[in-house]
Amino acid sequence: MKIYLGTDHAGFEIKEELKKYLQSLGYEVEDCGAHSLDPQDDYLDFIYPVAKKVSENKDSKGIVLGGSGQGECMVANKVKGVRAAIGYNEYGAEMSREHNDANVLCIGGRVLNAEKAKEIVRLWLGTAFSGDERHVRRIKKIEELEDKNFK
């Protein structure tokens, strides 16, 4: 599976650790930036490319970081086909995959340390979508909303 990573300055150090961690687990990783620590950069410039690539490659996942992960989640969810979720804890990360088939995980670099981020990423990537009818139905409704609003 290919994983796209993106962050601004607030998640830069954790992104660099996650990149090595994911590669050690055998994932193909594409780093969409930031490629250097610049306190003046804007998260949108790195998050949107991740979301766009995930939307175009259905078998991929994205992991994006920022200060809180909130703005990053908002940007990612502006891309049709992306279901981005905040990953502050194990339960939320697991449910975002199992019930919502999330394809982008948003992490707050000022909320989690690198070790906790690795734990949540491992759990998120290891959790399969349940495929239960009620969850499939709900995702279909999300897609219908996207079709109406992303013209």
C-alpha positions in Angstrom: 0.0 0.0 0.0 1.2 3.5 -0.8 1.0 6.1 1.9 1.2 9.8 1.3 2.5 12.1 4.0 2.1 15.8 4.4 2.6 18.4 7.1 3.5 22.0 7.9 6.1 23.1 10.4 4.0 22.0 13.4 4.2 18.3 12.5 7.5 18.3 10.6 9.5 16.3 13.2 6.8 13.7 13.7 6.3 13.3 9.9 10.0 12.6 9.5 9.8 9.9 12.2 6.6 8.4 10.8 8.2 8.3 7.3 11.0 6.1 8.6 8.6 4.0 10.7 6.3 3.3 7.8 9.1 2.4 5.5 10.4 -0.1 8.2 7.0 -1.7 8.2 7.2 -2.2 4.4 4.9 0.6 3.2 5.7 2.6 0.1 5.8 6.2 1.3 5.6 9.5 -0.7 6.4 12.6 1.2 4.4 15.5 -0.1 6.2 18.0 2.1 7.1 20.0 3.9 10.7 19.0 3.1 12.3 21.5 5.5 11.3 23.1 8.7 9.9 26.6 7.9 7.8 28.2 10.6 6.1 30.4 8.0 4.7 27.7 5.8 1.0 27.0 5.3 -0.5 23.5 6.0 -2.8 23.8 3.0 0.2 23.7 0.6 1.1 20.2 1.8 -2.3 18.7 2.9 -4.2 19.3 -0.4 -1.6 17.4 -2.5 -1.9 14.4 -0.1 -5.7 14.4 -0.3 -5.7 14.8 -4.1 -3.3 11.8 -4.5 -5.4 9.7 -2.2 -8.6 10.5 -4.1 -6.8 9.5 -7.4 -5.3 6.3 -6.0 -8.1 4.4 -4.2 -5.7 1.8 -2.7 -3.6 4.4 -1.0 -3.9 6.2 2.4 -2.8 9.6 3.5 -1.5 10.8 6.9 -1.4 14.5 7.5 -0.1 16.5 10.4 -0.3 20.0 11.7 -0.6 21.7 15.1 -3.9 20.2 16.0 -4.9 18.3 12.9 -8.2 20.2 12.7 -7.4 22.5 9.8 -5.6 19.7 8.0 -8.8 17.6 8.3 -10.9 20.4 7.0 -8.7 20.8 3.9 -8.4 17.1 3.2 -12.2 16.7 3.4 -12.6 19.4 0.7 -11.4 16.8 -1.9 -14.0 14.5 -3.4 -13.5 10.9 -2.4 -11.5 11.7 0.8 -12.8 10.7 4.2 -10.4 12.3 6.6 -10.6 11.8 10.4 -8.8 13.1 13.4 -6.6 10.5 15.2 -6.1 11.7 18.7 -6.6 8.3 20.3 -6.8 4.6 19.5 -10.6 4.4 19.7 -11.2 7.3 17.3 -8.6 6.0 14.8 -10.0 2.5 14.9 -13.6 3.6 14.4 -12.7 5.9 11.6 -11.4 2.9 9.7 -13.9 0.2 10.8 -17.1 2.3 10.5 -16.2 5.1 8.1 -13.5 3.6 5.9 -11.4 6.8 6.5 -8.6 7.1 3.9 -6.7 10.1 5.5 -5.6 10.3 9.1 -5.1 13.7 10.6 -2.7 14.0 13.5 -1.9 17.0 15.7 1.8 17.4 16.1 1.2 19.6 19.2 -1.3 17.0 20.6 0.7 13.7 20.3 4.3 12.8 20.6 6.0 10.7 17.9 5.7 7.4 19.8 1.9 7.9 20.4 1.5 8.9 16.7 3.2 5.7 15.6 0.9 3.6 17.8 -2.2 5.3 16.4 -0.9 5.1 12.8 -0.1 1.4 13.2 -3.6 0.7 14.6 -5.3 2.9 11.9 -3.5 1.1 9.1 -4.2 -2.3 10.6 -7.9 -1.8 11.0 -10.0 -2.9 8.1 -13.4 -1.4 7.1 -16.1 -3.7 8.5 -18.2 -3.7 5.4 -21.4 -3.8 7.5 -24.4 -2.8 5.5 -25.2 0.2 7.8 -21.7 1.6 7.3 -21.7 1.0 3.5 -25.1 2.8 3.4 -23.7 5.8 5.3 -20.6 6.1 3.1 -22.9 5.9 0.1 -24.8 8.9 1.5 -21.5 10.8 2.0 -20.7 10.1 -1.6 -24.1 11.3 -2.7 -23.5 14.6 -0.8 -20.1 14.9 -2.6 -21.7 14.4 -6.0 -24.2 17.2 -5.2 -21.6 19.6 -3.8 -18.4 18.9 -5.8 -19.3 19.8 -9.3 
